[in-house]
Amino acid sequence: MELNEFKAELKSALERNLLGELYNDIGAEKLFGLTAIMLKVNESMNLTAITDERSVILKHYVDSLTVSAYIPESATVIDVGCGAGFPCMPLAIFRPDLKITALDSTAKRINYLSDTADALGISNITPIAARAEEYAREPAYRESFDVAVARAVAAMPVLSELCLPFVKVGGRFIAMKASQGLRELEDSQNAIKLCGGELLHSHSFDLISSDSSEQRVIIEILKKSPTPLKYPRHYSQISKRHL
């Protein structure tokens, strides 16, 4: 796909999903560069199963940007389990006001994100290789972010225990989910409460392509009170027994 075709496809997909106000040519050019780098690196590293460029635009870029409306201006954001860079890379590109920490336990992916951000001139993202349950215990990062976001990482009870310790009181934990999100939310009420959170809103909508749609759910959790110091537990405990 050539640059102009890429720009037209991205703009159309954003407008179709009521995100047209985010579009700008500079951001589109950076996403075009990101696509080329990601698909090249993907030949030797498992970054994504989605390799068709139109699908990358919709299912990675537009999908990532659906969370933008729920993140305040100039917020500090941590993307927990950022993987190949979603939602953090599209957010960093189209929301230069944000200061984003991209956290993942896989050093190879973090090195890829760091190199890619440098190559594309993205200066508002800091990739960190660490386990969330360990990093959340670091005094410099515990309860220090305005927003924690997670996309396609784990079930809501697990995510709540991993993400809420990063969020300052009054901030938000935002989970990006597919159709199972509301069902998972029912199972995570205890974990949310124990970690100092309270359900603020759940938003169900469709991610719309030119000929189909897929259900998405964005869950907003308000950080009401400090997370007790015993959370998060070791991941072996979290995965064995949910709160």
PyRosetta script that sets phi, psi and omega in degrees:
from pyrosetta import init, pose_from_sequence

init()
pose = pose_from_sequence("MELNEFKAELKSALERNLLGELYNDIGAEKLFGLTAIMLKVNESMNLTAITDERSVILKHYVDSLTVSAYIPESATVIDVGCGAGFPCMPLAIFRPDLKITALDSTAKRINYLSDTADALGISNITPIAARAEEYAREPAYRESFDVAVARAVAAMPVLSELCLPFVKVGGRFIAMKASQGLRELEDSQNAIKLCGGELLHSHSFDLISSDSSEQRVIIEILKKSPTPLKYPRHYSQISKRHL")
pose.set_psi(1, 127.2)
pose.set_omega(1, 178.1)
pose.set_phi(2, -77.0)
pose.set_psi(2, 163.8)
pose.set_omega(2, -174.4)
pose.set_phi(3, -56.8)
pose.set_psi(3, -47.8)
pose.set_omega(3, -177.0)
pose.set_phi(4, -64.3)
pose.set_psi(4, -38.0)
pose.set_omega(4, 177.2)
pose.set_phi(5, -66.5)
pose.set_psi(5, -40.2)
pose.set_omega(5, 177.7)
pose.set_phi(6, -60.7)
pose.set_psi(6, -46.6)
pose.set_omega(6, 179.4)
pose.set_phi(7, -59.6)
pose.set_psi(7, -44.6)
pose.set_omega(7, -178.8)
pose.set_phi(8, -64.2)
pose.set_psi(8, -40.7)
pose.set_omega(8, 179.5)
pose.set_phi(9, -66.4)
pose.set_psi(9, -43.0)
pose.set_omega(9, 179.4)
pose.set_phi(10, -64.4)
pose.set_psi(10, -46.7)
pose.set_omega(10, -179.1)
pose.set_phi(11, -61.2)
pose.set_psi(11, -43.1)
pose.set_omega(11, 179.4)
pose.set_phi(12, -63.2)
pose.set_psi(12, -43.8)
pose.set_omega(12, -178.7)
pose.set_phi(13, -66.3)
pose.set_psi(13, -39.4)
pose.set_omega(13, 177.0)
pose.set_phi(14, -65.0)
pose.set_psi(14, -44.9)
pose.set_omega(14, -179.9)
pose.set_phi(15, -63.9)
pose.set_psi(15, -40.3)
pose.set_omega(15, 179.1)
pose.set_phi(16, -60.1)
pose.set_psi(16, -29.7)
pose.set_omega(16, -178.5)
pose.set_phi(17, -106.2)
pose.set_psi(17, 23.0)
pose.set_omega(17, 173.7)
pose.set_phi(18, 61.2)
pose.set_psi(18, 33.4)
pose.set_omega(18, 179.2)
pose.set_phi(19, -121.0)
pose.set_psi(19, 18.0)
pose.set_omega(19, -174.2)
pose.set_phi(20, -58.9)
pose.set_psi(20, -27.2)
pose.set_omega(20, -178.2)
pose.set_phi(21, -67.6)
pose.set_psi(21, -16.5)
pose.set_omega(21, 179.6)
pose.set_phi(22, -80.1)
pose.set_psi(22, -19.7)
pose.set_omega(22, -172.4)
pose.set_phi(23, -67.4)
pose.set_psi(23, 136.6)
pose.set_omega(23, 165.7)
pose.set_phi(24, -151.9)
pose.set_psi(24, 155.1)
pose.set_omega(24, -174.0)
pose.set_phi(25, -64.0)
pose.set_psi(25, -38.5)
pose.set_omega(25, -178.7)
pose.set_phi(26, -64.0)
pose.set_psi(26, -45.1)
pose.set_omega(26, 177.3)
pose.set_phi(27, -61.7)
pose.set_psi(27, -42.0)
pose.set_omega(27, 179.6)
pose.set_phi(28, -61.8)
pose.set_psi(28, -40.1)
pose.set_omega(28, 179.0)
pose.set_phi(29, -65.4)
pose.set_psi(29, -36.9)
pose.set_omega(29, 177.4)
pose.set_phi(30, -68.6)
pose.set_psi(30, -38.9)
pose.set_omega(30, 176.1)
pose.set_phi(31, -65.8)
pose.set_psi(31, -35.4)
pose.set_omega(31, 175.6)
pose.set_phi(32, -60.8)
pose.set_psi(32, -44.2)
pose.set_omega(32, 176.8)
pose.set_phi(33, -65.8)
pose.set_psi(33, -40.0)
pose.set_omega(33, 177.3)
pose.set_phi(34, -59.8)
pose.set_psi(34, -41.8)
pose.set_omega(34, -179.7)
pose.set_phi(35, -61.1)
pose.set_psi(35, -45.7)
pose.set_omega(35, -179.1)
pose.set_phi(36, -62.1)
pose.set_psi(36, -45.1)
pose.set_omega(36, -179.6)
pose.set_phi(37, -65.7)
pose.set_psi(37, -47.6)
pose.set_omega(37, -176.9)
pose.set_phi(38, -60.1)
pose.set_psi(38, -46.3)
pose.set_omega(38, -177.1)
pose.set_phi(39, -69.4)
pose.set_psi(39, -31.2)
pose.set_omega(39, 176.0)
pose.set_phi(40, -68.8)
pose.set_psi(40, -49.6)
pose.set_omega(40, -180.0)
pose.set_phi(41, -64.4)
pose.set_psi(41, -31.4)
pose.set_omega(41, -178.4)
pose.set_phi(42, -63.1)
pose.set_psi(42, -18.8)
pose.set_omega(42, 177.7)
pose.set_phi(43, -68.1)
pose.set_psi(43, -24.6)
pose.set_omega(43, -179.1)
pose.set_phi(44, -121.0)
pose.set_psi(44, -10.2)
pose.set_omega(44, 179.6)
pose.set_phi(45, -134.9)
pose.set_psi(45, 138.6)
pose.set_omega(45, -177.8)
pose.set_phi(46, -77.3)
pose.set_psi(46, 92.4)
pose.set_omega(46, 178.6)
pose.set_phi(47, -101.4)
pose.set_psi(47, -43.1)
pose.set_omega(47, -175.9)
pose.set_phi(48, -154.4)
pose.set_psi(48, 145.6)
pose.set_omega(48, 173.2)
pose.set_phi(49, -87.6)
pose.set_psi(49, -10.0)
pose.set_omega(49, -179.2)
pose.set_phi(50, -95.1)
pose.set_psi(50, 114.6)
pose.set_omega(50, -176.3)
pose.set_phi(51, -122.4)
pose.set_psi(51, -12.8)
pose.set_omega(51, 173.8)
pose.set_phi(52, -71.1)
pose.set_psi(52, 128.7)
pose.set_omega(52, -171.4)
pose.set_phi(53, -62.2)
pose.set_psi(53, -38.1)
pose.set_omega(53, 178.2)
pose.set_phi(54, -65.2)
pose.set_psi(54, -38.0)
pose.set_omega(54, 177.4)
pose.set_phi(55, -69.4)
pose.set_psi(55, -37.0)
pose.set_omega(55, 175.7)
pose.set_phi(56, -60.1)
pose.set_psi(56, -45.0)
pose.set_omega(56, -180.0)
pose.set_phi(57, -58.2)
pose.set_psi(57, -48.1)
pose.set_omega(57, -176.6)
pose.set_phi(58, -76.6)
pose.set_psi(58, -53.5)
pose.set_omega(58, -167.8)
pose.set_phi(59, -84.4)
pose.set_psi(59, -15.6)
pose.set_omega(59, 173.6)
pose.set_phi(60, -108.4)
pose.set_psi(60, -54.5)
pose.set_omega(60, -171.5)
pose.set_phi(61, -77.7)
pose.set_psi(61, -55.7)
pose.set_omega(61, -179.6)
pose.set_phi(62, -64.5)
pose.set_psi(62, -43.2)
pose.set_omega(62, 178.5)
pose.set_phi(63, -57.6)
pose.set_psi(63, -44.1)
pose.set_omega(63, 178.5)
pose.set_phi(64, -61.6)
pose.set_psi(64, -38.4)
pose.set_omega(64, -175.3)
pose.set_phi(65, -77.4)
pose.set_psi(65, -9.4)
pose.set_omega(65, 176.9)
pose.set_phi(66, -63.0)
pose.set_psi(66, -21.4)
pose.set_omega(66, -178.8)
pose.set_phi(67, -82.7)
pose.set_psi(67, -11.8)
pose.set_omega(67, -173.5)
pose.set_phi(68, -56.7)
pose.set_psi(68, -39.8)
pose.set_omega(68, -175.8)
pose.set_phi(69, -63.6)
pose.set_psi(69, -18.4)
pose.set_omega(69, -176.4)
pose.set_phi(70, -100.7)
pose.set_psi(70, 4.9)
pose.set_omega(70, -179.3)
pose.set_phi(71, -110.2)
pose.set_psi(71, 120.5)
pose.set_omega(71, -177.4)
pose.set_phi(72, -64.1)
pose.set_psi(72, 158.4)
pose.set_omega(72, 178.1)
pose.set_phi(73, -62.2)
pose.set_psi(73, 138.9)
pose.set_omega(73, 176.3)
pose.set_phi(74, 62.8)
pose.set_psi(74, 24.5)
pose.set_omega(74, -179.1)
pose.set_phi(75, -74.4)
pose.set_psi(75, 152.8)
pose.set_omega(75, 166.4)
pose.set_phi(76, -90.7)
pose.set_psi(76, 129.8)
pose.set_omega(76, -171.3)
pose.set_phi(77, -128.9)
pose.set_psi(77, 137.8)
pose.set_omega(77, 169.3)
pose.set_phi(78, -117.7)
pose.set_psi(78, 126.8)
pose.set_omega(78, 176.4)
pose.set_phi(79, -96.6)
pose.set_psi(79, 105.3)
pose.set_omega(79, -174.6)
pose.set_phi(80, -86.9)
pose.set_psi(80, 121.3)
pose.set_omega(80, -175.8)
pose.set_phi(81, 71.7)
pose.set_psi(81, 51.7)
pose.set_omega(81, -170.5)
pose.set_phi(82, -70.2)
pose.set_psi(82, -17.3)
pose.set_omega(82, 176.7)
pose.set_phi(83, 58.7)
pose.set_psi(83, -125.1)
pose.set_omega(83, -178.6)
pose.set_phi(84, -81.8)
pose.set_psi(84, 3.8)
pose.set_omega(84, 174.7)
pose.set_phi(85, 112.4)
pose.set_psi(85, 29.9)
pose.set_omega(85, -179.3)
pose.set_phi(86, -127.9)
pose.set_psi(86, 123.9)
pose.set_omega(86, 13.3)
pose.set_phi(87, -92.2)
pose.set_psi(87, 2.4)
pose.set_omega(87, -165.7)
pose.set_phi(88, -62.7)
pose.set_psi(88, -39.6)
pose.set_omega(88, -176.3)
pose.set_phi(89, -69.4)
pose.set_psi(89, -50.6)
pose.set_omega(89, 175.7)
pose.set_phi(90, -59.5)
pose.set_psi(90, -37.4)
pose.set_omega(90, 177.6)
pose.set_phi(91, -64.0)
pose.set_psi(91, -43.9)
pose.set_omega(91, 179.9)
pose.set_phi(92, -61.9)
pose.set_psi(92, -37.3)
pose.set_omega(92, -178.6)
pose.set_phi(93, -70.9)
pose.set_psi(93, -46.6)
pose.set_omega(93, -173.8)
pose.set_phi(94, -95.7)
pose.set_psi(94, -7.3)
pose.set_omega(94, 175.0)
pose.set_phi(95, -127.4)
pose.set_psi(95, 72.2)
pose.set_omega(95, -178.5)
pose.set_phi(96, -64.7)
pose.set_psi(96, -12.2)
pose.set_omega(96, 176.4)
pose.set_phi(97, -72.7)
pose.set_psi(97, -18.9)
pose.set_omega(97, -176.2)
pose.set_phi(98, -84.0)
pose.set_psi(98, 148.3)
pose.set_omega(98, 171.3)
pose.set_phi(99, -111.7)
pose.set_psi(99, 110.3)
pose.set_omega(99, -167.5)
pose.set_phi(100, -112.8)
pose.set_psi(100, 132.5)
pose.set_omega(100, 168.6)
pose.set_phi(101, -104.4)
pose.set_psi(101, 124.4)
pose.set_omega(101, 179.8)
pose.set_phi(102, -103.5)
pose.set_psi(102, 113.6)
pose.set_omega(102, -172.8)
pose.set_phi(103, -113.1)
pose.set_psi(103, 127.8)
pose.set_omega(103, 175.4)
pose.set_phi(104, -153.5)
pose.set_psi(104, 149.6)
pose.set_omega(104, -177.4)
pose.set_phi(105, -82.2)
pose.set_psi(105, -11.6)
pose.set_omega(105, -177.7)
pose.set_phi(106, -93.7)
pose.set_psi(106, 109.5)
pose.set_omega(106, -174.8)
pose.set_phi(107, -61.3)
pose.set_psi(107, -36.6)
pose.set_omega(107, -179.3)
pose.set_phi(108, -61.3)
pose.set_psi(108, -40.6)
pose.set_omega(108, 179.0)
pose.set_phi(109, -69.3)
pose.set_psi(109, -38.6)
pose.set_omega(109, 178.5)
pose.set_phi(110, -66.0)
pose.set_psi(110, -39.6)
pose.set_omega(110, 176.3)
pose.set_phi(111, -62.8)
pose.set_psi(111, -40.1)
pose.set_omega(111, 176.7)
pose.set_phi(112, -61.1)
pose.set_psi(112, -45.1)
pose.set_omega(112, -179.5)
pose.set_phi(113, -64.5)
pose.set_psi(113, -41.6)
pose.set_omega(113, 179.9)
pose.set_phi(114, -63.7)
pose.set_psi(114, -46.8)
pose.set_omega(114, 179.2)
pose.set_phi(115, -63.8)
pose.set_psi(115, -39.9)
pose.set_omega(115, -178.0)
pose.set_phi(116, -69.0)
pose.set_psi(116, -42.7)
pose.set_omega(116, 177.5)
pose.set_phi(117, -60.3)
pose.set_psi(117, -41.8)
pose.set_omega(117, 177.9)
pose.set_phi(118, -63.5)
pose.set_psi(118, -43.9)
pose.set_omega(118, -178.1)
pose.set_phi(119, -63.9)
pose.set_psi(119, -33.6)
pose.set_omega(119, -176.6)
pose.set_phi(120, -95.5)
pose.set_psi(120, -1.1)
pose.set_omega(120, 179.7)
pose.set_phi(121, 70.7)
pose.set_psi(121, 35.2)
pose.set_omega(121, 178.4)
pose.set_phi(122, -96.0)
pose.set_psi(122, 109.6)
pose.set_omega(122, -170.7)
pose.set_phi(123, -103.8)
pose.set_psi(123, -5.1)
pose.set_omega(123, -175.6)
pose.set_phi(124, -103.0)
pose.set_psi(124, 26.2)
pose.set_omega(124, 178.1)
pose.set_phi(125, -133.3)
pose.set_psi(125, 135.4)
pose.set_omega(125, 179.1)
pose.set_phi(126, -121.6)
pose.set_psi(126, 105.4)
pose.set_omega(126, 179.0)
pose.set_phi(127, -79.0)
pose.set_psi(127, 134.3)
pose.set_omega(127, -178.3)
pose.set_phi(128, -130.4)
pose.set_psi(128, 129.3)
pose.set_omega(128, 175.2)
pose.set_phi(129, -94.5)
pose.set_psi(129, 107.3)
pose.set_omega(129, 179.9)
pose.set_phi(130, -166.8)
pose.set_psi(130, 158.4)
pose.set_omega(130, 174.4)
pose.set_phi(131, -83.1)
pose.set_psi(131, 135.8)
pose.set_omega(131, -175.1)
pose.set_phi(132, -59.2)
pose.set_psi(132, -41.7)
pose.set_omega(132, -175.9)
pose.set_phi(133, -68.7)
pose.set_psi(133, -21.9)
pose.set_omega(133, 176.3)
pose.set_phi(134, -89.4)
pose.set_psi(134, -43.8)
pose.set_omega(134, -178.6)
pose.set_phi(135, -63.3)
pose.set_psi(135, -33.1)
pose.set_omega(135, -179.1)
pose.set_phi(136, -67.9)
pose.set_psi(136, -13.5)
pose.set_omega(136, 178.0)
pose.set_phi(137, -91.8)
pose.set_psi(137, -7.1)
pose.set_omega(137, 177.8)
pose.set_phi(138, -73.2)
pose.set_psi(138, 124.9)
pose.set_omega(138, -176.5)
pose.set_phi(139, -55.1)
pose.set_psi(139, -32.2)
pose.set_omega(139, -177.6)
pose.set_phi(140, -71.3)
pose.set_psi(140, -18.2)
pose.set_omega(140, -174.4)
pose.set_phi(141, -118.1)
pose.set_psi(141, -20.1)
pose.set_omega(141, -179.5)
pose.set_phi(142, -67.1)
pose.set_psi(142, 128.2)
pose.set_omega(142, 178.6)
pose.set_phi(143, 50.5)
pose.set_psi(143, 44.4)
pose.set_omega(143, -177.7)
pose.set_phi(144, -119.0)
pose.set_psi(144, -3.0)
pose.set_omega(144, -176.3)
pose.set_phi(145, -107.7)
pose.set_psi(145, 146.0)
pose.set_omega(145, 174.2)
pose.set_phi(146, -70.0)
pose.set_psi(146, -36.2)
pose.set_omega(146, -175.5)
pose.set_phi(147, -141.5)
pose.set_psi(147, 135.1)
pose.set_omega(147, 165.3)
pose.set_phi(148, -113.0)
pose.set_psi(148, 132.2)
pose.set_omega(148, -179.2)
pose.set_phi(149, -127.2)
pose.set_psi(149, 146.6)
pose.set_omega(149, 177.8)
pose.set_phi(150, -144.7)
pose.set_psi(150, 136.5)
pose.set_omega(150, -178.6)
pose.set_phi(151, -131.8)
pose.set_psi(151, 122.5)
pose.set_omega(151, 174.4)
pose.set_phi(152, 55.5)
pose.set_psi(152, 48.7)
pose.set_omega(152, -176.8)
pose.set_phi(153, -110.5)
pose.set_psi(153, -55.6)
pose.set_omega(153, -175.6)
pose.set_phi(154, -161.6)
pose.set_psi(154, 175.1)
pose.set_omega(154, 178.0)
pose.set_phi(155, -68.1)
pose.set_psi(155, 155.7)
pose.set_omega(155, -174.1)
pose.set_phi(156, -56.1)
pose.set_psi(156, -40.8)
pose.set_omega(156, 178.3)
pose.set_phi(157, -60.8)
pose.set_psi(157, -38.5)
pose.set_omega(157, 177.8)
pose.set_phi(158, -68.9)
pose.set_psi(158, -48.1)
pose.set_omega(158, -179.3)
pose.set_phi(159, -59.6)
pose.set_psi(159, -39.8)
pose.set_omega(159, -178.2)
pose.set_phi(160, -61.1)
pose.set_psi(160, -42.7)
pose.set_omega(160, 179.9)
pose.set_phi(161, -70.7)
pose.set_psi(161, -32.7)
pose.set_omega(161, -179.7)
pose.set_phi(162, -78.1)
pose.set_psi(162, -36.4)
pose.set_omega(162, -170.7)
pose.set_phi(163, -93.3)
pose.set_psi(163, -40.9)
pose.set_omega(163, -174.5)
pose.set_phi(164, -60.1)
pose.set_psi(164, -32.8)
pose.set_omega(164, 177.7)
pose.set_phi(165, -62.2)
pose.set_psi(165, -20.9)
pose.set_omega(165, 178.3)
pose.set_phi(166, -79.3)
pose.set_psi(166, -19.6)
pose.set_omega(166, -168.3)
pose.set_phi(167, -92.1)
pose.set_psi(167, 131.6)
pose.set_omega(167, 176.4)
pose.set_phi(168, -70.3)
pose.set_psi(168, 154.0)
pose.set_omega(168, 177.5)
pose.set_phi(169, -59.5)
pose.set_psi(169, 130.7)
pose.set_omega(169, -175.6)
pose.set_phi(170, 95.5)
pose.set_psi(170, -9.4)
pose.set_omega(170, 178.7)
pose.set_phi(171, -88.4)
pose.set_psi(171, -167.7)
pose.set_omega(171, -174.7)
pose.set_phi(172, -131.7)
pose.set_psi(172, 141.4)
pose.set_omega(172, 163.1)
pose.set_phi(173, -106.1)
pose.set_psi(173, 124.7)
pose.set_omega(173, -176.8)
pose.set_phi(174, -120.6)
pose.set_psi(174, 117.6)
pose.set_omega(174, 178.8)
pose.set_phi(175, -101.8)
pose.set_psi(175, 130.7)
pose.set_omega(175, 178.8)
pose.set_phi(176, -104.1)
pose.set_psi(176, 116.7)
pose.set_omega(176, -170.8)
pose.set_phi(177, -129.7)
pose.set_psi(177, 161.1)
pose.set_omega(177, 170.3)
pose.set_phi(178, -88.9)
pose.set_psi(178, -155.9)
pose.set_omega(178, -171.0)
pose.set_phi(179, -63.5)
pose.set_psi(179, -21.4)
pose.set_omega(179, -178.1)
pose.set_phi(180, -80.1)
pose.set_psi(180, -2.7)
pose.set_omega(180, -172.5)
pose.set_phi(181, -57.3)
pose.set_psi(181, -44.8)
pose.set_omega(181, -178.3)
pose.set_phi(182, -67.7)
pose.set_psi(182, -35.0)
pose.set_omega(182, 176.7)
pose.set_phi(183, -65.8)
pose.set_psi(183, -41.8)
pose.set_omega(183, 177.4)
pose.set_phi(184, -65.1)
pose.set_psi(184, -35.7)
pose.set_omega(184, 179.8)
pose.set_phi(185, -59.7)
pose.set_psi(185, -40.5)
pose.set_omega(185, 178.1)
pose.set_phi(186, -59.9)
pose.set_psi(186, -35.2)
pose.set_omega(186, -177.1)
pose.set_phi(187, -82.1)
pose.set_psi(187, -6.8)
pose.set_omega(187, -172.7)
pose.set_phi(188, -110.7)
pose.set_psi(188, 7.4)
pose.set_omega(188, -175.8)
pose.set_phi(189, -58.6)
pose.set_psi(189, -41.0)
pose.set_omega(189, -178.8)
pose.set_phi(190, -68.0)
pose.set_psi(190, -42.9)
pose.set_omega(190, 179.3)
pose.set_phi(191, -62.5)
pose.set_psi(191, -42.3)
pose.set_omega(191, 179.7)
pose.set_phi(192, -61.0)
pose.set_psi(192, -47.0)
pose.set_omega(192, -178.0)
pose.set_phi(193, -64.7)
pose.set_psi(193, -45.8)
pose.set_omega(193, -176.8)
pose.set_phi(194, -64.6)
pose.set_psi(194, -28.4)
pose.set_omega(194, -178.5)
pose.set_phi(195, -94.1)
pose.set_psi(195, 9.7)
pose.set_omega(195, 173.2)
pose.set_phi(196, 92.5)
pose.set_psi(196, 13.7)
pose.set_omega(196, -176.6)
pose.set_phi(197, -105.0)
pose.set_psi(197, 170.6)
pose.set_omega(197, 176.7)
pose.set_phi(198, -152.0)
pose.set_psi(198, 134.6)
pose.set_omega(198, 179.0)
pose.set_phi(199, -60.5)
pose.set_psi(199, 126.8)
pose.set_omega(199, 176.9)
pose.set_phi(200, -98.1)
pose.set_psi(200, -57.2)
pose.set_omega(200, 178.6)
pose.set_phi(201, -152.6)
pose.set_psi(201, 154.6)
pose.set_omega(201, 165.1)
pose.set_phi(202, -125.5)
pose.set_psi(202, 133.6)
pose.set_omega(202, -174.8)
pose.set_phi(203, -119.6)
pose.set_psi(203, 116.0)
pose.set_omega(203, 176.0)
pose.set_phi(204, -102.1)
pose.set_psi(204, 134.5)
pose.set_omega(204, -179.3)
pose.set_phi(205, -157.2)
pose.set_psi(205, 173.7)
pose.set_omega(205, 178.4)
pose.set_phi(206, -109.0)
pose.set_psi(206, 135.0)
pose.set_omega(206, 169.3)
pose.set_phi(207, -86.5)
pose.set_psi(207, 115.3)
pose.set_omega(207, -165.9)
pose.set_phi(208, -106.6)
pose.set_psi(208, 125.0)
pose.set_omega(208, 170.9)
pose.set_phi(209, -99.1)
pose.set_psi(209, -173.7)
pose.set_omega(209, -178.8)
pose.set_phi(210, -69.3)
pose.set_psi(210, -20.8)
pose.set_omega(210, -175.6)
pose.set_phi(211, -137.3)
pose.set_psi(211, 6.7)
pose.set_omega(211, -179.9)
pose.set_phi(212, -160.9)
pose.set_psi(212, -179.3)
pose.set_omega(212, 177.5)
pose.set_phi(213, -150.9)
pose.set_psi(213, 156.2)
pose.set_omega(213, 178.1)
pose.set_phi(214, -133.2)
pose.set_psi(214, 138.2)
pose.set_omega(214, -177.3)
pose.set_phi(215, -73.6)
pose.set_psi(215, 140.4)
pose.set_omega(215, 174.8)
pose.set_phi(216, -131.7)
pose.set_psi(216, 153.4)
pose.set_omega(216, 176.9)
pose.set_phi(217, -135.4)
pose.set_psi(217, 129.1)
pose.set_omega(217, 172.2)
pose.set_phi(218, -111.7)
pose.set_psi(218, 124.4)
pose.set_omega(218, -176.6)
pose.set_phi(219, -111.9)
pose.set_psi(219, 121.7)
pose.set_omega(219, 179.3)
pose.set_phi(220, -103.9)
pose.set_psi(220, 121.7)
pose.set_omega(220, 177.5)
pose.set_phi(221, -112.7)
pose.set_psi(221, 125.2)
pose.set_omega(221, 176.8)
pose.set_phi(222, -85.0)
pose.set_psi(222, 133.9)
pose.set_omega(222, 174.8)
pose.set_phi(223, -83.7)
pose.set_psi(223, 107.0)
pose.set_omega(223, -174.3)
pose.set_phi(224, -91.2)
pose.set_psi(224, -32.8)
pose.set_omega(224, -175.5)
pose.set_phi(225, -150.3)
pose.set_psi(225, 160.2)
pose.set_omega(225, -178.7)
pose.set_phi(226, -58.6)
pose.set_psi(226, 144.9)
pose.set_omega(226, 175.4)
pose.set_phi(227, -74.4)
pose.set_psi(227, 129.0)
pose.set_omega(227, 176.1)
pose.set_phi(228, -53.9)
pose.set_psi(228, 144.2)
pose.set_omega(228, -173.4)
pose.set_phi(229, -62.3)
pose.set_psi(229, -19.8)
pose.set_omega(229, -179.5)
pose.set_phi(230, -75.8)
pose.set_psi(230, -7.6)
pose.set_omega(230, 177.0)
pose.set_phi(231, -112.4)
pose.set_psi(231, 144.1)
pose.set_omega(231, -0.2)
pose.set_phi(232, -78.1)
pose.set_psi(232, 151.6)
pose.set_omega(232, 175.3)
pose.set_phi(233, -77.4)
pose.set_psi(233, 175.4)
pose.set_omega(233, 172.2)
pose.set_phi(234, -60.2)
pose.set_psi(234, 146.1)
pose.set_omega(234, -173.4)
pose.set_phi(235, -62.2)
pose.set_psi(235, -31.2)
pose.set_omega(235, 178.0)
pose.set_phi(236, -61.9)
pose.set_psi(236, -34.5)
pose.set_omega(236, 176.9)
pose.set_phi(237, -74.8)
pose.set_psi(237, -41.0)
pose.set_omega(237, -179.9)
pose.set_phi(238, -60.4)
pose.set_psi(238, -45.6)
pose.set_omega(238, -176.0)
pose.set_phi(239, -74.0)
pose.set_psi(239, -27.5)
pose.set_omega(239, -178.5)
pose.set_phi(240, -78.9)
pose.set_psi(240, -39.8)
pose.set_omega(240, -177.4)
pose.set_phi(241, -142.9)
pose.set_psi(241, 109.6)
pose.set_omega(241, 178.0)
pose.set_phi(242, -69.5)
pose.set_psi(242, 151.7)
pose.set_omega(242, 175.9)
pose.set_phi(243, -64.8)
pose.dump_pdb("model.pdb")
